[in-house]
Amino acid sequence: MFRTTAVKTSTLSRTGAFFASFAGGFLLAGATISGTASFANISLAGALSLPSAAAVLCGSIIRYVISGDVPKSIVHIGAMIICIIYKMLFESKSEAKYCGISTAVSVFAAGAAVSAVIGELLYKLAFYAFYGALAGLVAYSIALILASLKHQLVLDLSTALSCAYAVVYTVMIASFSSIELPYINIGIILGIAVTVTAAYHYRYVGGVLCGALTVCGAFLASSSCGMTVVMLPASGLLTGYLYRRKSGTAAGFFVGVSFVFLVFTGVTADSLMQMLNVIAGTLIFLAVSPNFSDKWVLIRKDGGALPDIISSRMRFLAGSIETVRRESGKISEVLEKNAEKKDEIELNSQEVCRNCHRRLACWSNSRDITQRGFKKMAELPEVTKDNFPYELEECLHKDELKAAFENSRREKMTAKLLAMRYSESQRLLSEQIKIIEEIVNAAGERIDVRYSEPISKIIAAKLVKFGFNAKNVIAYYNSRNRLLVELYFTYADAPKSCVRICDLIADELKLKLDYIEPMNSGREVRIRLFERPEYSLEAYGAALCAENSSETGDTSAVFSDGTGVSYVILSDGMGSGKAAAIESRMVVSMFRKLIGSGVNYSSAIRLINSIMLTKSRNEAFATLDAVRIDLDSCELTMIKSGASATLIRHRGQVMKISSPTFPIGIIEETNTFAHSYEIEDNDIIIMFSDGINENEYQFIKELLLGGDDLKYIVDEICAKADLFNSNLRSDDITVIGMKIDRS
């Protein structure tokens, strides 16, 4: 087993992060808060990784050199250097709390050292303790935000993390507002743009909150700067009532309201400059608004009460099904115990001896001897002249007695066979009820998705406009912030092709979307659209029929469930030819149908096994070899039931995965092998049916280590199979290769 990081940071992204950090350090180095040099660049360096922190330091030093403020900024430079040294020594401790603590300590240590040198230690010590605490708080907040963004790629304002966003936003507005530029103010412009955007997309609540935080940041920069935007929350409040109207209308209304407030508060030179900031911020809103989406901002945990109710009901239903299953088993046991047990000896003696004139002599005078003879007759598998009990030598009805015991023996055999069949049916029924219980329980589990009401409404309106009557439209974002759309149609209204619908929605949302083939439940048709995941799967297969066979008994399929998970499945039917193909096709078809309907692979395999056992009186089974790949996290799950080994090439090594399990359709309880592995791009997986001899494994390993051409590798394995098999090819051969690539 191996473990590796699935997502590697590319050189381009690392370069971009470095220059962004450099620019941040350069800009923030000249910022102030309440007349004091801003600690924002120190907090930024304390929260970022080692290379980015070094970039912040470089940008800050260059800014200090250009402005001639190096002597005044010794504490800032020293604090950032201490932060970088800490990151070099304690790279493993990169959690948000350690970032905050190390930043606070660095500021205090640098400040104390400089104060001691210039002889102001006692005077400055309390100030640097407070200054360091603020810098540490901001660094902690930035680190929390970065960790959250790395996890779910969305601005999460639905939890306590919103406090961290508020802290960082306020400090950044204060810092940028203190940067002096002719006629305009960067911080105020950004604050206005954020306020108008929040008011337009999140009603008056968003406008008031963002406006208030902007005013707070502006006052931290200076009182005069704060007074220019003191009415911004009121402007955001009023603009919020134009929720989702035309963006131009909202922008014009905001500018008009701001001008009215400007007139009421008195027109000055600063006020006229403020109008330039208002216009600039509104123009940014107009540019951003068409591309703004709730994909990037999470303000509430959607699906609170309703999904909780559904989940609770599903769990209750699953528990009720489990109770019924257990109670039915107990009832069967009680009924079986209370069933009338017939005494074979008593029945046969009544039938044979009741009209015999020696009945009293045998059963009264010699009861023990007669009883012993009857008992021996009951225990004999077959009564013959040679093994007839000597205790019954004087019996006048030997032939009738033999016939009676032969008849009762046949009845016992029949009853035993019926009991076995009943017991087998009972076990299968119990297993099927248990599978249903698991499916219901799994359907009620909360899934890590974020429902998007605005996108759902936009898609529904688009479909209606072009004549598509969708019964339900559900748009949501998964944990990797990819958009997924589920469209449900009645069977009569289902479109003939998904291409047109996919193009319409992609054009409306200005996204690149893909789709999977529609799923038909019998009454409804579901179409699933999705943004492509970070990774993609390349698959190629080759097959050969067995000797003297015109049709292969192996069946394979490559499909996606539309959520970012792809499956490659291979099934080998019993024997070869047409009969084997029927079994393997059934397994593959049912597995694909159940997975596409939302059933997890474990329950799907158990249900298929139950169906294969009961579908006919003839013995029939098939292997199942499946690879499940999550193309978001690059996690591979190997699933095997009686299948051959699978080979994986990973980082210059080849690993063999095999398991001693039974095929599907042999025993009531499945013993499926399932294990997960983390893989990365450029890894290759090779799966094959049992027509490939183990002697070929070394050759396959050499092919995997020798190149990346998937088609060549698969074709060579298939073509050379006969050379490594000393016997005549009596089984079908199927080889499937998979390669992981970045999308």
MOFEN-V195489 format. One line per field, one symbol per residue. phi: phi as a letter, one per 30 degrees, with the letter a starting at -180 (. if undefined). burial: # if it has 9 or more other C-alpha atoms within 8 Angstrom, else .. A space follows every 10 residues. Layout:
BEGIN
phi->???
burial->???
END
This chain:
BEGIN
phi->.bbaddccdd dddddddddd dddddddddc dbbhicedcd ddddddddde dddddddddd dddddddicd ddcddddddd ddeddedddb ddccdedddd dddddddddd dddddddcib dddcdddddd dddddddddd dddddddddd dbhaddccbd dddddddddd dddddddddd bdibbedddd ddeddddddd cbiddddddd dddddedddd daddddddbd cdeddddddd dceidddddd dddddddddd dddddjdbdd dddddddddd ddddeddded cdbddcbcca ddiddddddd dddddddddd dddddddddd dddddddddd cddddddddd dccdcddced ddccdbdddd ddddddeddd dacbddcded dcddddbddd dddddddddd dddddddddd dddddddddd ddddddeddd ddddddcdbb dcdddddddd ddddeciccd dabbcacddc icdbbcccbd edcdddbddd dddddddddh bccbbcdecc cjcbbcccca ddddcbccbb bbbbddeibc bddcbbabab dicjccbbbb bcddibiddd dddddddddd dddddddjdd dddddddddd dddcdaddda aadbbbccbd ddciccccbb bicddbcbcb hibccccbad cdddjcbdcd bdcbbcbcbb didbcbbadd ddddddeddd dddddcacdd dddddddddc dddccdcddc bdbbbbcbbc bdd
burial->.....#.... ...#..###. ########## ###....### ########## .######### #####...## ..######## ####.##... ...#.#.### ########## ##.###...# #..##..##. ########## #####.###. .#######.. ##.####### #########. ...####### ########## ########## ########## ###.##.##. ########## ###...#..# #.###.###. ##........ ########## ######..#. ....####.. ......##.# #####.###. ##..#..... .......... ....#.###. .#......#. .##..##..# .#######.. ..#....##. ##........ ##.###.##. .......... ......##.# #####.#### ####.....# ##...##.## .###...#.# ..######## ########## #.#....#.. ######.... ..####.### ...####### ###.###.## ######..#. ########.# ##.####### ####.##### #####.##.# ######..## ..######## ###......# ########## ##.####### ########## ...#....#. ######.#.# .##...#### #.######## ###..#...# #.###....# #.###.##.. ##.##...#. ########## #..
END
